[in-house]
Amino acid sequence: MPGRAKVAMIGDGNVGSALTKGLTRAGYDVQAVGRVPSRVRELAEWGDIIVLAVPFGERENAVEEMGDTIEGKPLVDVTNALAGGSYAGGVDKSGAEQLQEMARKAKVIKAFNTAFAPTMSTGQAHGERITAFIAGDDAEAKGMVQRMATDIGFDAVDAGPLQNARWLEALGMLNIQLAYAIGMGNAIGTRLIHDAKPQRRP
Ligand SMILES: NC(=O)c1ccc[n+]([C@@H]2O[C@H](COP(=O)([O-])OP(=O)(O)OC[C@H]3O[C@@H](n4cnc5c(N)ncnc54)[C@H](OP(=O)(O)O)[C@@H]3O)[C@@H](O)[C@H]2O)c1
């Protein structure tokens, strides 16, 4: 796709606002919306990439609101698998795989859930570049999201197929424990130390 993609940000809370800020600074055309069903559909139709930044329990409603507009597009799942404050993911099926079942015609990509909102506009925590783990089954869609993450400032790491969201969602829960139960705060970030060579740089 020539130039920067149009990004429809579904959810304009902590995460939606931070990603909007980072992507806008990087030159993307971003429009964000909260719980306004008619506008959700309009934006999803407009966007080349759709970012789903709603609470875990709202995914089904948002998918319904977007309808067939998501067909063939990357649908970026930033949710952490939380229901009533407890982990709602699993080793047999991740929330992202559930989302792919809800949105069969979209190309679901798990990304950004292992970062906290305060780090999402720059891809940095305490002045250091952190990792955006990106899992998905469609190579082209994953490449678009890797590029988005890199453009914000993250080190974008291909974390394999969508099934690996099972482990990314568990890592998200560890981060939540570290930030809130153990008290490290949400300015923390995770960085993978790696050889740059095996990673594709779209
Ligand atoms: N906060 C973090 O640091 C962080 C980090 C990683 C992952 N996450 C995940 O990212 C997601 C968003 O978190 P957040 O902290 O940004 O939450 P938030 O501040 O509560 O924002 C949620 C947003 O989703 C919107 N929304 C809710 N239901 C919707 C629907 N059916 N259709 C369209 N929009 C809808 C809300 O709109 P209204 O305000 O109009 O209701 C609001 O704009 C969650 O799944 C969370 O687990 C969060």
The ligand as an SDF file (V2000), in Angstrom:
LIG
                    3D

 48 52  0  0  0  0  0  0  0  0999 V2000
   -4.8560    0.5580   29.5850 N   0  0  0  0  0  0  0  0  0  0  0  0
   -3.7830   -0.1540   29.2760 C   0  0  0  0  0  0  0  0  0  0  0  0
   -2.6510    0.1830   29.6710 O   0  0  0  0  0  0  0  0  0  0  0  0
   -3.9210   -1.3850   28.4090 C   0  0  0  0  0  0  0  0  0  0  0  0
   -2.7610   -2.0540   28.0050 C   0  0  0  0  0  0  0  0  0  0  0  0
   -2.8620   -3.1550   27.1360 C   0  0  0  0  0  0  0  0  0  0  0  0
   -4.1120   -3.5750   26.7210 C   0  0  0  0  0  0  0  0  0  0  0  0
   -5.2150   -2.9030   27.1600 N   0  0  0  0  0  0  0  0  0  0  0  0
   -6.5210   -3.3540   26.6520 C   0  0  0  0  0  0  0  0  0  0  0  0
   -6.9920   -2.3660   25.7360 O   0  0  0  0  0  0  0  0  0  0  0  0
   -8.4260   -2.2880   25.8010 C   0  0  0  0  0  0  0  0  0  0  0  0
   -8.8150   -0.8400   26.0850 C   0  0  0  0  0  0  0  0  0  0  0  0
   -8.2780   -0.4460   27.3300 O   0  0  0  0  0  0  0  0  0  0  0  0
   -8.3830    1.0750   27.8170 P   0  0  0  0  0  0  0  0  0  0  0  0
   -7.5480    1.1730   29.0230 O   0  0  0  0  0  0  0  0  0  0  0  0
   -8.1450    2.0010   26.6860 O   0  0  0  0  0  0  0  0  0  0  0  0
   -9.9290    1.1240   28.2340 O   0  0  0  0  0  0  0  0  0  0  0  0
  -10.8370    2.4290   28.4130 P   0  0  0  0  0  0  0  0  0  0  0  0
  -10.0060    3.6070   28.7370 O   0  0  0  0  0  0  0  0  0  0  0  0
  -11.9290    2.0230   29.3200 O   0  0  0  0  0  0  0  0  0  0  0  0
  -11.4510    2.6680   26.9480 O   0  0  0  0  0  0  0  0  0  0  0  0
  -12.3220    1.7610   26.3390 C   0  0  0  0  0  0  0  0  0  0  0  0
  -12.8940    2.4120   25.0910 C   0  0  0  0  0  0  0  0  0  0  0  0
  -13.7060    1.4340   24.4240 O   0  0  0  0  0  0  0  0  0  0  0  0
  -14.9180    2.0880   24.0410 C   0  0  0  0  0  0  0  0  0  0  0  0
  -15.9640    1.0940   23.8450 N   0  0  0  0  0  0  0  0  0  0  0  0
  -16.5410    0.2850   24.7580 C   0  0  0  0  0  0  0  0  0  0  0  0
  -17.4450   -0.5090   24.1730 N   0  0  0  0  0  0  0  0  0  0  0  0
  -17.4580   -0.1800   22.8500 C   0  0  0  0  0  0  0  0  0  0  0  0
  -18.1770   -0.6360   21.7280 C   0  0  0  0  0  0  0  0  0  0  0  0
  -19.0810   -1.6230   21.8340 N   0  0  0  0  0  0  0  0  0  0  0  0
  -17.9360   -0.0700   20.5300 N   0  0  0  0  0  0  0  0  0  0  0  0
  -17.0220    0.9060   20.4070 C   0  0  0  0  0  0  0  0  0  0  0  0
  -16.2880    1.3860   21.4490 N   0  0  0  0  0  0  0  0  0  0  0  0
  -16.5110    0.8460   22.6470 C   0  0  0  0  0  0  0  0  0  0  0  0
  -15.1920    3.0530   25.1600 C   0  0  0  0  0  0  0  0  0  0  0  0
  -16.1080    4.0210   24.7040 O   0  0  0  0  0  0  0  0  0  0  0  0
  -17.0240    4.8190   25.7510 P   0  0  0  0  0  0  0  0  0  0  0  0
  -16.0880    5.6350   26.5750 O   0  0  0  0  0  0  0  0  0  0  0  0
  -17.8860    5.6490   24.8410 O   0  0  0  0  0  0  0  0  0  0  0  0
  -17.7550    3.7820   26.5500 O   0  0  0  0  0  0  0  0  0  0  0  0
  -13.7860    3.6220   25.3670 C   0  0  0  0  0  0  0  0  0  0  0  0
  -13.4970    4.5970   24.3880 O   0  0  0  0  0  0  0  0  0  0  0  0
   -8.8660   -3.2620   26.8860 C   0  0  0  0  0  0  0  0  0  0  0  0
   -9.2690   -4.4490   26.2900 O   0  0  0  0  0  0  0  0  0  0  0  0
   -7.5930   -3.4900   27.7090 C   0  0  0  0  0  0  0  0  0  0  0  0
   -7.5350   -4.7910   28.2840 O   0  0  0  0  0  0  0  0  0  0  0  0
   -5.1620   -1.8340   27.9860 C   0  0  0  0  0  0  0  0  0  0  0  0
  1  2  1  0
  2  3  2  0
  2  4  1  0
  4  5  1  0
  4 48  2  0
  5  6  2  0
  6  7  1  0
  7  8  2  0
  8  9  1  0
  8 48  1  0
  9 10  1  0
  9 46  1  0
 10 11  1  0
 11 12  1  0
 11 44  1  0
 12 13  1  0
 13 14  1  0
 14 15  2  0
 14 16  1  0
 14 17  1  0
 17 18  1  0
 18 19  2  0
 18 20  1  0
 18 21  1  0
 21 22  1  0
 22 23  1  0
 23 24  1  0
 23 42  1  0
 24 25  1  0
 25 26  1  0
 25 36  1  0
 26 27  1  0
 26 35  1  0
 27 28  2  0
 28 29  1  0
 29 30  1  0
 29 35  2  0
 30 31  1  0
 30 32  2  0
 32 33  1  0
 33 34  2  0
 34 35  1  0
 36 37  1  0
 36 42  1  0
 37 38  1  0
 38 39  2  0
 38 40  1  0
 38 41  1  0
 42 43  1  0
 44 45  1  0
 44 46  1  0
 46 47  1  0
M  CHG  2   8   1  16  -1
M  END
$$$$
